[in-house]
Amino acid sequence: MAESITAPQTDRDLASIAEARALARPAADSPALRRWQALAAEHHIVIVGGFCELGLDGRLFNSAALVDASGVRAVYRKAHLWDAEKLVFTPGDDAPPVVALPMGRVGVMICYDLEFPEWVRLAALAGADLIAAPVNWPAMPVPAGERPCDVVRVQADACVNGVFIAVADRCRAERGVSWVGGTVIVGPDGYPLAGPVTADEPAVLVASYDLTRARNKQISAHNDVLTDRRPLLYRQVAE
């Protein structure tokens, strides 16, 4: 492909609200996003990455931007805040954006959002071929021979929605926190196309794929993962 998706990892652990506020910038005036635009133009790529966003009203958001050579195409504010994030950030209220790009339709969400099946389904229903998600997955004990549950959830998300999912996790330890190292690219059948990687060293994953494969949701002669839904039966889930 002439273009590709990369997903830088989100900001490091924040020691205080003051540190978050010192790092935060409005999306329209972010040196990081301007740098991403320059990199996207130089390397003919699309970048999805996390940043600490300062809202126009002074509130802080854990956000991610999709940036290409033309500039910022979408900004998403994380809707589901994890642990002490709730003490720093305001949760976003908008659904994950889905951006039409030359290679396909790309949705954006962040980390803990992936643990809510309804949220991933929203992006799939909005036409996402691929969901790009920067994450910070803290390491938890994993039984021998098993994959971290974070990776398993992403595989399930991809399979039940028939979409590609690209996740960029952190590695090594930082401020006393170790990470899963769950960077992975998963196909719409739920199986990894690349990764997951070790948590010990930085890595770049590459996978060749045709995103339009995700538009065929048929899984048998008589079944389709989206049209077989019966939303009226699931109303209690939303309530």
C-alpha positions as CSV (number, residue, x, y, z in Angstrom):
1,M,0.0,0.0,0.0
2,A,1.1,3.5,-0.6
3,E,-0.2,4.6,2.8
4,S,-0.2,2.9,6.2
5,I,-1.4,3.4,9.7
6,T,0.9,4.0,12.6
7,A,-0.2,4.5,16.2
8,P,2.1,6.2,18.7
9,Q,1.5,5.4,22.3
10,T,-0.3,7.7,24.6
11,D,1.3,10.1,27.2
12,R,3.3,8.6,30.1
13,D,1.8,8.2,33.5
14,L,0.9,11.6,35.0
15,A,2.0,12.4,38.5
16,S,-0.6,15.1,39.1
17,I,-3.3,17.3,37.6
18,A,-0.7,20.1,37.4
19,E,1.6,17.9,35.3
20,A,-1.3,17.0,33.0
21,R,-2.3,20.7,32.6
22,A,1.3,21.6,31.8
23,L,1.4,19.0,29.0
24,A,-2.0,19.7,27.6
25,R,-2.6,21.7,24.4
26,P,-5.7,22.5,22.3
27,A,-5.9,20.2,19.3
28,A,-5.8,23.3,17.0
29,D,-2.5,24.5,18.7
30,S,-0.6,21.3,19.4
31,P,3.1,21.1,18.5
32,A,2.8,17.3,18.6
33,L,0.0,17.2,16.1
34,R,1.8,19.6,13.8
35,R,4.8,17.4,14.0
36,W,2.7,14.3,13.1
37,Q,1.3,16.2,10.1
38,A,4.9,16.8,8.9
39,L,5.8,13.2,9.4
40,A,2.7,12.0,7.7
41,A,3.5,14.1,4.7
42,E,7.1,13.1,4.6
43,H,6.5,9.3,4.9
44,H,3.1,9.1,3.2
45,I,1.4,7.6,6.3
46,V,-1.5,8.2,8.5
47,I,-0.8,8.6,12.3
48,V,-3.2,7.8,15.1
49,G,-1.9,8.7,18.5
50,G,-2.8,9.9,22.0
51,F,-2.3,13.4,23.5
52,C,-3.3,15.4,26.5
53,E,-5.9,17.8,25.2
54,L,-6.8,21.2,26.7
55,G,-10.5,22.0,25.9
56,L,-11.6,25.5,25.1
57,D,-13.4,25.6,28.4
58,G,-10.2,24.6,30.3
59,R,-11.2,21.0,30.9
60,L,-8.6,18.3,30.2
61,F,-9.3,15.3,28.0
62,N,-7.5,12.1,27.3
63,S,-7.6,12.3,23.5
64,A,-6.4,10.8,20.3
65,A,-6.0,12.4,16.9
66,L,-6.0,11.0,13.4
67,V,-3.5,13.0,11.3
68,D,-2.5,12.8,7.7
69,A,-0.6,15.0,5.3
70,S,-3.6,17.4,5.1
71,G,-3.7,17.9,8.9
72,V,-5.9,16.7,11.8
73,R,-8.8,14.7,10.3
74,A,-10.4,13.7,13.6
75,V,-10.0,14.2,17.4
76,Y,-11.5,11.7,19.8
77,R,-11.9,12.2,23.5
78,K,-11.8,9.0,25.5
79,A,-15.3,8.1,26.8
80,H,-14.4,5.4,29.3
81,L,-11.8,6.6,31.9
82,W,-9.7,4.1,33.7
83,D,-8.9,4.4,37.4
84,A,-7.2,7.7,38.4
85,E,-7.8,9.1,35.0
86,K,-11.2,10.1,36.5
87,L,-9.4,12.5,38.8
88,V,-7.7,14.3,35.9
89,F,-9.8,14.1,32.7
90,T,-13.3,14.8,31.7
91,P,-14.8,11.9,29.7
92,G,-15.8,12.5,26.1
93,D,-19.4,12.2,25.1
94,D,-19.0,11.7,21.3
95,A,-19.0,8.3,19.5
96,P,-15.7,7.1,18.0
97,P,-15.0,9.0,14.8
98,V,-14.7,7.0,11.5
99,V,-12.6,8.8,8.9
100,A,-12.7,7.8,5.2
101,L,-9.2,7.5,3.9
102,P,-7.8,6.3,0.5
103,M,-7.0,2.9,2.0
104,G,-10.3,2.5,3.9
105,R,-12.4,3.8,6.8
106,V,-10.6,4.1,10.1
107,G,-12.2,4.5,13.5
108,V,-10.4,5.8,16.6
109,M,-10.7,4.9,20.2
110,I,-8.5,4.6,23.3
111,C,-7.4,1.8,25.6
112,Y,-10.3,1.0,28.1
113,D,-12.8,1.9,25.4
114,L,-12.0,-1.5,23.8
115,E,-13.5,-3.3,26.9
116,F,-17.0,-2.1,26.1
117,P,-18.4,-4.2,23.3
118,E,-21.2,-1.7,22.6
119,W,-18.6,1.0,21.9
120,V,-16.6,-1.1,19.4
121,R,-19.9,-2.1,17.8
122,L,-20.8,1.6,17.3
123,A,-17.6,2.1,15.2
124,A,-18.4,-1.0,13.2
125,L,-22.0,0.1,12.5
126,A,-20.6,3.5,11.5
127,G,-18.6,1.7,8.7
128,A,-15.1,1.3,10.2
129,D,-12.9,-1.1,8.4
130,L,-10.2,-0.7,10.9
131,I,-10.1,0.6,14.5
132,A,-6.9,2.2,15.6
133,A,-6.3,2.4,19.4
134,P,-3.4,3.7,21.3
135,V,-3.4,2.0,24.7
136,N,-1.6,1.8,28.1
137,W,-2.2,-1.7,29.4
138,P,-0.7,-2.3,32.8
139,A,0.7,-5.7,33.3
140,M,-1.3,-8.3,35.2
141,P,-0.4,-11.9,36.0
142,V,-1.0,-14.2,33.0
143,P,-1.2,-18.0,33.3
144,A,1.5,-19.9,31.5
145,G,0.8,-20.4,27.8
146,E,-2.0,-17.8,27.8
147,R,-2.2,-14.4,26.1
148,P,-3.0,-11.3,28.2
149,C,-6.8,-10.8,28.5
150,D,-6.4,-7.4,26.9
151,V,-5.1,-9.0,23.7
152,V,-7.8,-11.7,23.8
153,R,-10.5,-9.0,24.1
154,V,-9.2,-7.2,21.0
155,Q,-9.3,-10.5,19.1
156,A,-12.9,-11.0,20.2
157,D,-13.8,-7.4,19.3
158,A,-12.4,-7.8,15.8
159,C,-14.1,-11.2,15.2
160,V,-17.6,-10.3,16.4
161,N,-17.6,-7.1,14.4
162,G,-15.6,-8.3,11.4
163,V,-13.1,-5.4,11.5
164,F,-9.4,-5.0,11.6
165,I,-8.0,-3.6,14.9
166,A,-4.5,-2.1,15.3
167,V,-3.3,-1.5,18.9
168,A,-0.2,0.3,20.1
169,D,0.8,-0.6,23.7
170,R,3.7,0.6,25.8
171,C,6.8,-1.4,26.8
172,R,9.3,-1.6,29.6
173,A,8.6,-0.1,33.0
174,E,7.9,3.6,33.7
175,R,7.3,5.2,37.0
176,G,7.0,1.8,38.6
177,V,4.4,0.5,36.2
178,S,5.1,-2.4,33.8
179,W,3.1,-2.9,30.7
180,V,1.5,-5.8,28.8
181,G,3.4,-5.1,25.6
182,G,0.2,-6.0,23.7
183,T,0.9,-4.1,20.5
184,V,-1.0,-6.2,17.9
185,I,-2.7,-6.0,14.5
186,V,-5.8,-8.3,14.3
187,G,-7.7,-9.2,11.2
188,P,-11.5,-9.4,10.9
189,D,-11.4,-13.2,11.6
190,G,-10.1,-12.4,15.1
191,Y,-6.6,-13.7,14.5
192,P,-3.4,-11.6,14.8
193,L,-1.8,-10.5,11.5
194,A,1.3,-9.2,13.5
195,G,2.2,-9.4,17.2
196,P,1.5,-9.3,20.0
197,V,5.0,-8.2,20.9
198,T,7.1,-8.6,24.0
199,A,6.9,-6.0,26.7
200,D,10.7,-5.7,26.9
201,E,11.6,-3.7,23.8
202,P,10.1,-1.2,21.4
203,A,8.9,-2.7,18.2
204,V,7.3,-1.8,14.9
205,L,4.6,-4.1,13.5
206,V,3.9,-4.4,9.8
207,A,1.0,-6.3,8.1
208,S,-0.2,-6.1,4.5
209,Y,-4.0,-6.2,4.2
210,D,-6.9,-5.0,2.2
211,L,-9.2,-3.1,4.5
212,T,-12.2,-3.5,2.3
213,R,-12.2,-7.2,3.3
214,A,-13.9,-5.9,6.5
215,R,-17.0,-4.8,4.5
216,N,-18.1,-8.4,3.9
217,K,-19.7,-9.3,7.2
218,Q,-21.0,-12.7,5.9
219,I,-19.7,-15.6,8.0
220,S,-21.8,-18.4,6.4
221,A,-24.2,-18.8,3.6
222,H,-27.0,-17.7,5.9
223,N,-25.3,-15.5,8.5
224,D,-24.0,-12.0,8.7
225,V,-22.5,-10.6,11.9
226,L,-24.3,-7.3,11.6
227,T,-27.6,-8.0,9.9
228,D,-28.3,-11.0,12.2
229,R,-28.5,-8.6,15.2
230,R,-31.8,-8.2,16.9
231,P,-31.4,-4.8,18.7
232,L,-34.9,-4.7,20.2
233,L,-33.9,-7.7,22.3
234,Y,-30.9,-6.0,23.7
235,R,-32.5,-2.8,24.9
236,Q,-31.6,-3.6,28.6
237,V,-27.9,-3.5,27.7
238,A,-28.1,0.2,26.9
239,E,-30.4,0.9,29.8
